[in-house]
């Protein structure tokens, strides 16, 4: 029987669902972009695959970057959740870190995802050294669980103070709760995060419970839909750390998908840029509702141990560092009460979408501005949702809402919208580069998503970036990232000991044992790996400090010793701060392990335009484009038909099914050997 050869990457965004199809046997790729289906994203998921794949039985693996968990958190549409906690710690989730929604304001409100009546206590206590002061009463835990279920809770989180030091009480309570809970949605905080700091542990575990019914039911519908179409392969889900996990694991740990879709884009961008010779890039993912930015230095994406999805919604799990602002193609432009132009964060999304879609929205958007200025072809909208865009409606909306209020022509008003949107995007780029000590001139912007390539030149000019690299298929980059992402599992465990008192050999044995167990879980997914790597880190600090540094560690076959740990810490600390604190004891707070199953790499030569043509043969028309306060005659090209080595001078437009690229006046664009487009300032 012929083995299925198709690997499918699917990224579901707020506006479009992107599909990347890799035929491993033939060495070919195809792509698709279809409108996302709100209410049930699995429908658009299936439709997207069906638009490019005739038989689902030919698919070996589907890898999915999802925003279901992200949206549920941002919109507060998770399940009603209960918390069972240690007596006296009912309000940890609400007290947080004594922060405020507005740092400098005297007012502000916060409502936790679990209301106080759904937070109940039991009599138990574990001390910080792991000793059990009061054993948990399983019968009391069962009674509290039944109370929460009767009140209407769909899921429950069990969180006991100091559970990271000894999880025995918590595990006994969890087993008792599971014996009476009406569904599988029971979360143990120490299974999610066995790490010191009670608020972060409770917040992460609670959000996991909050997402479980929503995300699990979505994955169930997805599995049913795929199976109904004949699919018998594996389903993998992209994690926020840029790795992938089995769908069953994702159902247990949905909080790990909080930044699933954006993370896939960063992984793809890193692979594409590395093949093209760019180790330093700033990814710029512009979709319909947001603009996501991440910095990749030395070919490695930055990982953060913790992030805030929204105020008071802290997730402490490894995530690719991504900064998000409300500046997408559907971001709405308006003039506020003080007479100032504003863009976003409100978005028209895909339904009803920009004014030019003709689906009921009357407020102008960034897409409408690009259309009015001639940068988007009205007869060639991306995504297959419409056959034609309404330029007249877009002009009328911009004139009424912006032009008349600011005394500007329609073109100048549209350009003002783009200038403000570009300024906001430039601010996000500066945040991850200049404000963290990086020179943007040494980085290339890598815009992708449906709208990113329209703004590449503006970002070069605004921020002073060295160049921009436009991938072969910008609109489906995140879907490509699903295909190239490695499989990964992470674990953190609190140690909380002074280095001089640490049994380093015993720590090395524990870390190796954990890594072996994690590798076994990895292999149970029955996925072919090019290799498996074990990565070790210690969170360390000097005695009296609050913030830790991540210390990379190698565990030799002969074991681990204190001097090796001391040397690694001093080297890392010196790089971070420039000096050591002599005579101050060192503390090991946590150990971290990542086990990475490297999937076979994707040959980027697949994207090279083998049968490309000279620019003159790819030119389709000349269009009037408004830029820098004047009209320009811009040639329009079929981007995917251009041969390697082609160089174009701006202004120019390059069109393809998933995006449009605008080369600003004063810039040049060159097709490299992989079919990427490199944009730089003209010499």
RANOR-V343904 format. One line per field, one symbol per residue. phi: phi as a letter, one per 30 degrees, with the letter a starting at -180 (. if undefined). psi: psi as a letter, one per 20 degrees, with the letter a starting at -180 (. if undefined). A space follows every 50 residues. Layout:
phi->???
psi->???
//
This chain:
phi->.ddecccccbcccdcbccbbcccdddibbbbabbddcdjbddddeddddd dbbdbdddcdbccbcbcddeddddchcdddbcbcbdejbdcedddhchcb ececccclbbcddcdedccccbdaacdddjdcdbddcedddddddddddd djdcbbccbcdidddacdeddddddddddbddaddbccedddadbdjddd ddedddddddceddddddddddddddddcjdbcccccdcddjcbbddddd ddbdddcebededdddddddddddddjcdcbbdbcccdbbbcbbccciib ddccdabcdaeiccccaebddbccbdbcdcddcacdddicdbbiddbdhc bdieeddicjdccdbddddddddidcdddbddjidbcaccdddddddddd dbeddchbdedddddddddddddddddddddccedcicdddcbcdbdbid ceddcddddeddciddabccdebedbddddeddcdddbbbbbbdchbded cddddddddddddddddddddedddhcdcdlbcccbbcdbadejdccccd cdbccdddjcbdddddddddddddddbiaccdicdcbcdbcbbbcccdde dcdddecdddcdbdeedcdcabbdbcahiadbdcdcbdedcddejdbbcd dabbcadcabcccdeicbbbdddcidcccbddd
psi->ppppippppppoahgqppppppohgikrqqrqoqpqoqgnihghgghggh iipgohiiphpppppqjgggghghilkaqpqqporqpikhjghhhckkrq hogjriqqqporioqhhjorqqoqpprijiqogoqqohhgggghghgggh ijphrqpoopqkhhhojggghggghgghiipirjmppphihgnmqrnhgh gggghghghhhghggghghghggggghhjjpjbqpqpprijirqrqhhgh hhmhhijhlgghhhhggggggggghijohoqoqnoobhiroppqpopkjp qpqqiqrohrpimponqpqpoppprmmahjppqrpahjjqpqoaiqqibi oiarhihkjipipqrhghghghjjipohjmqqijhqhqqngghgggghgg hgghhjlqrgghgghhghggghhgghghghgifgijjpohijqpqnparh ihiijgghhghhhkqhapoorgmhikghhhhhhiqrpqpqqqppglqqhi jpnhghggggghgggghhhhgghiilppqirpqppqqpoqrqpirgqrqo oqqporhiaqrhhgggggghgghghgiiqrnpipqqpogqqpppopooqp qpoiihipnhlrqqghiiphrpqppoqkjrqqopqpqogiipqpippqqq qqppqrhirpppoqpiqqpppaijjrpoprqp.
//
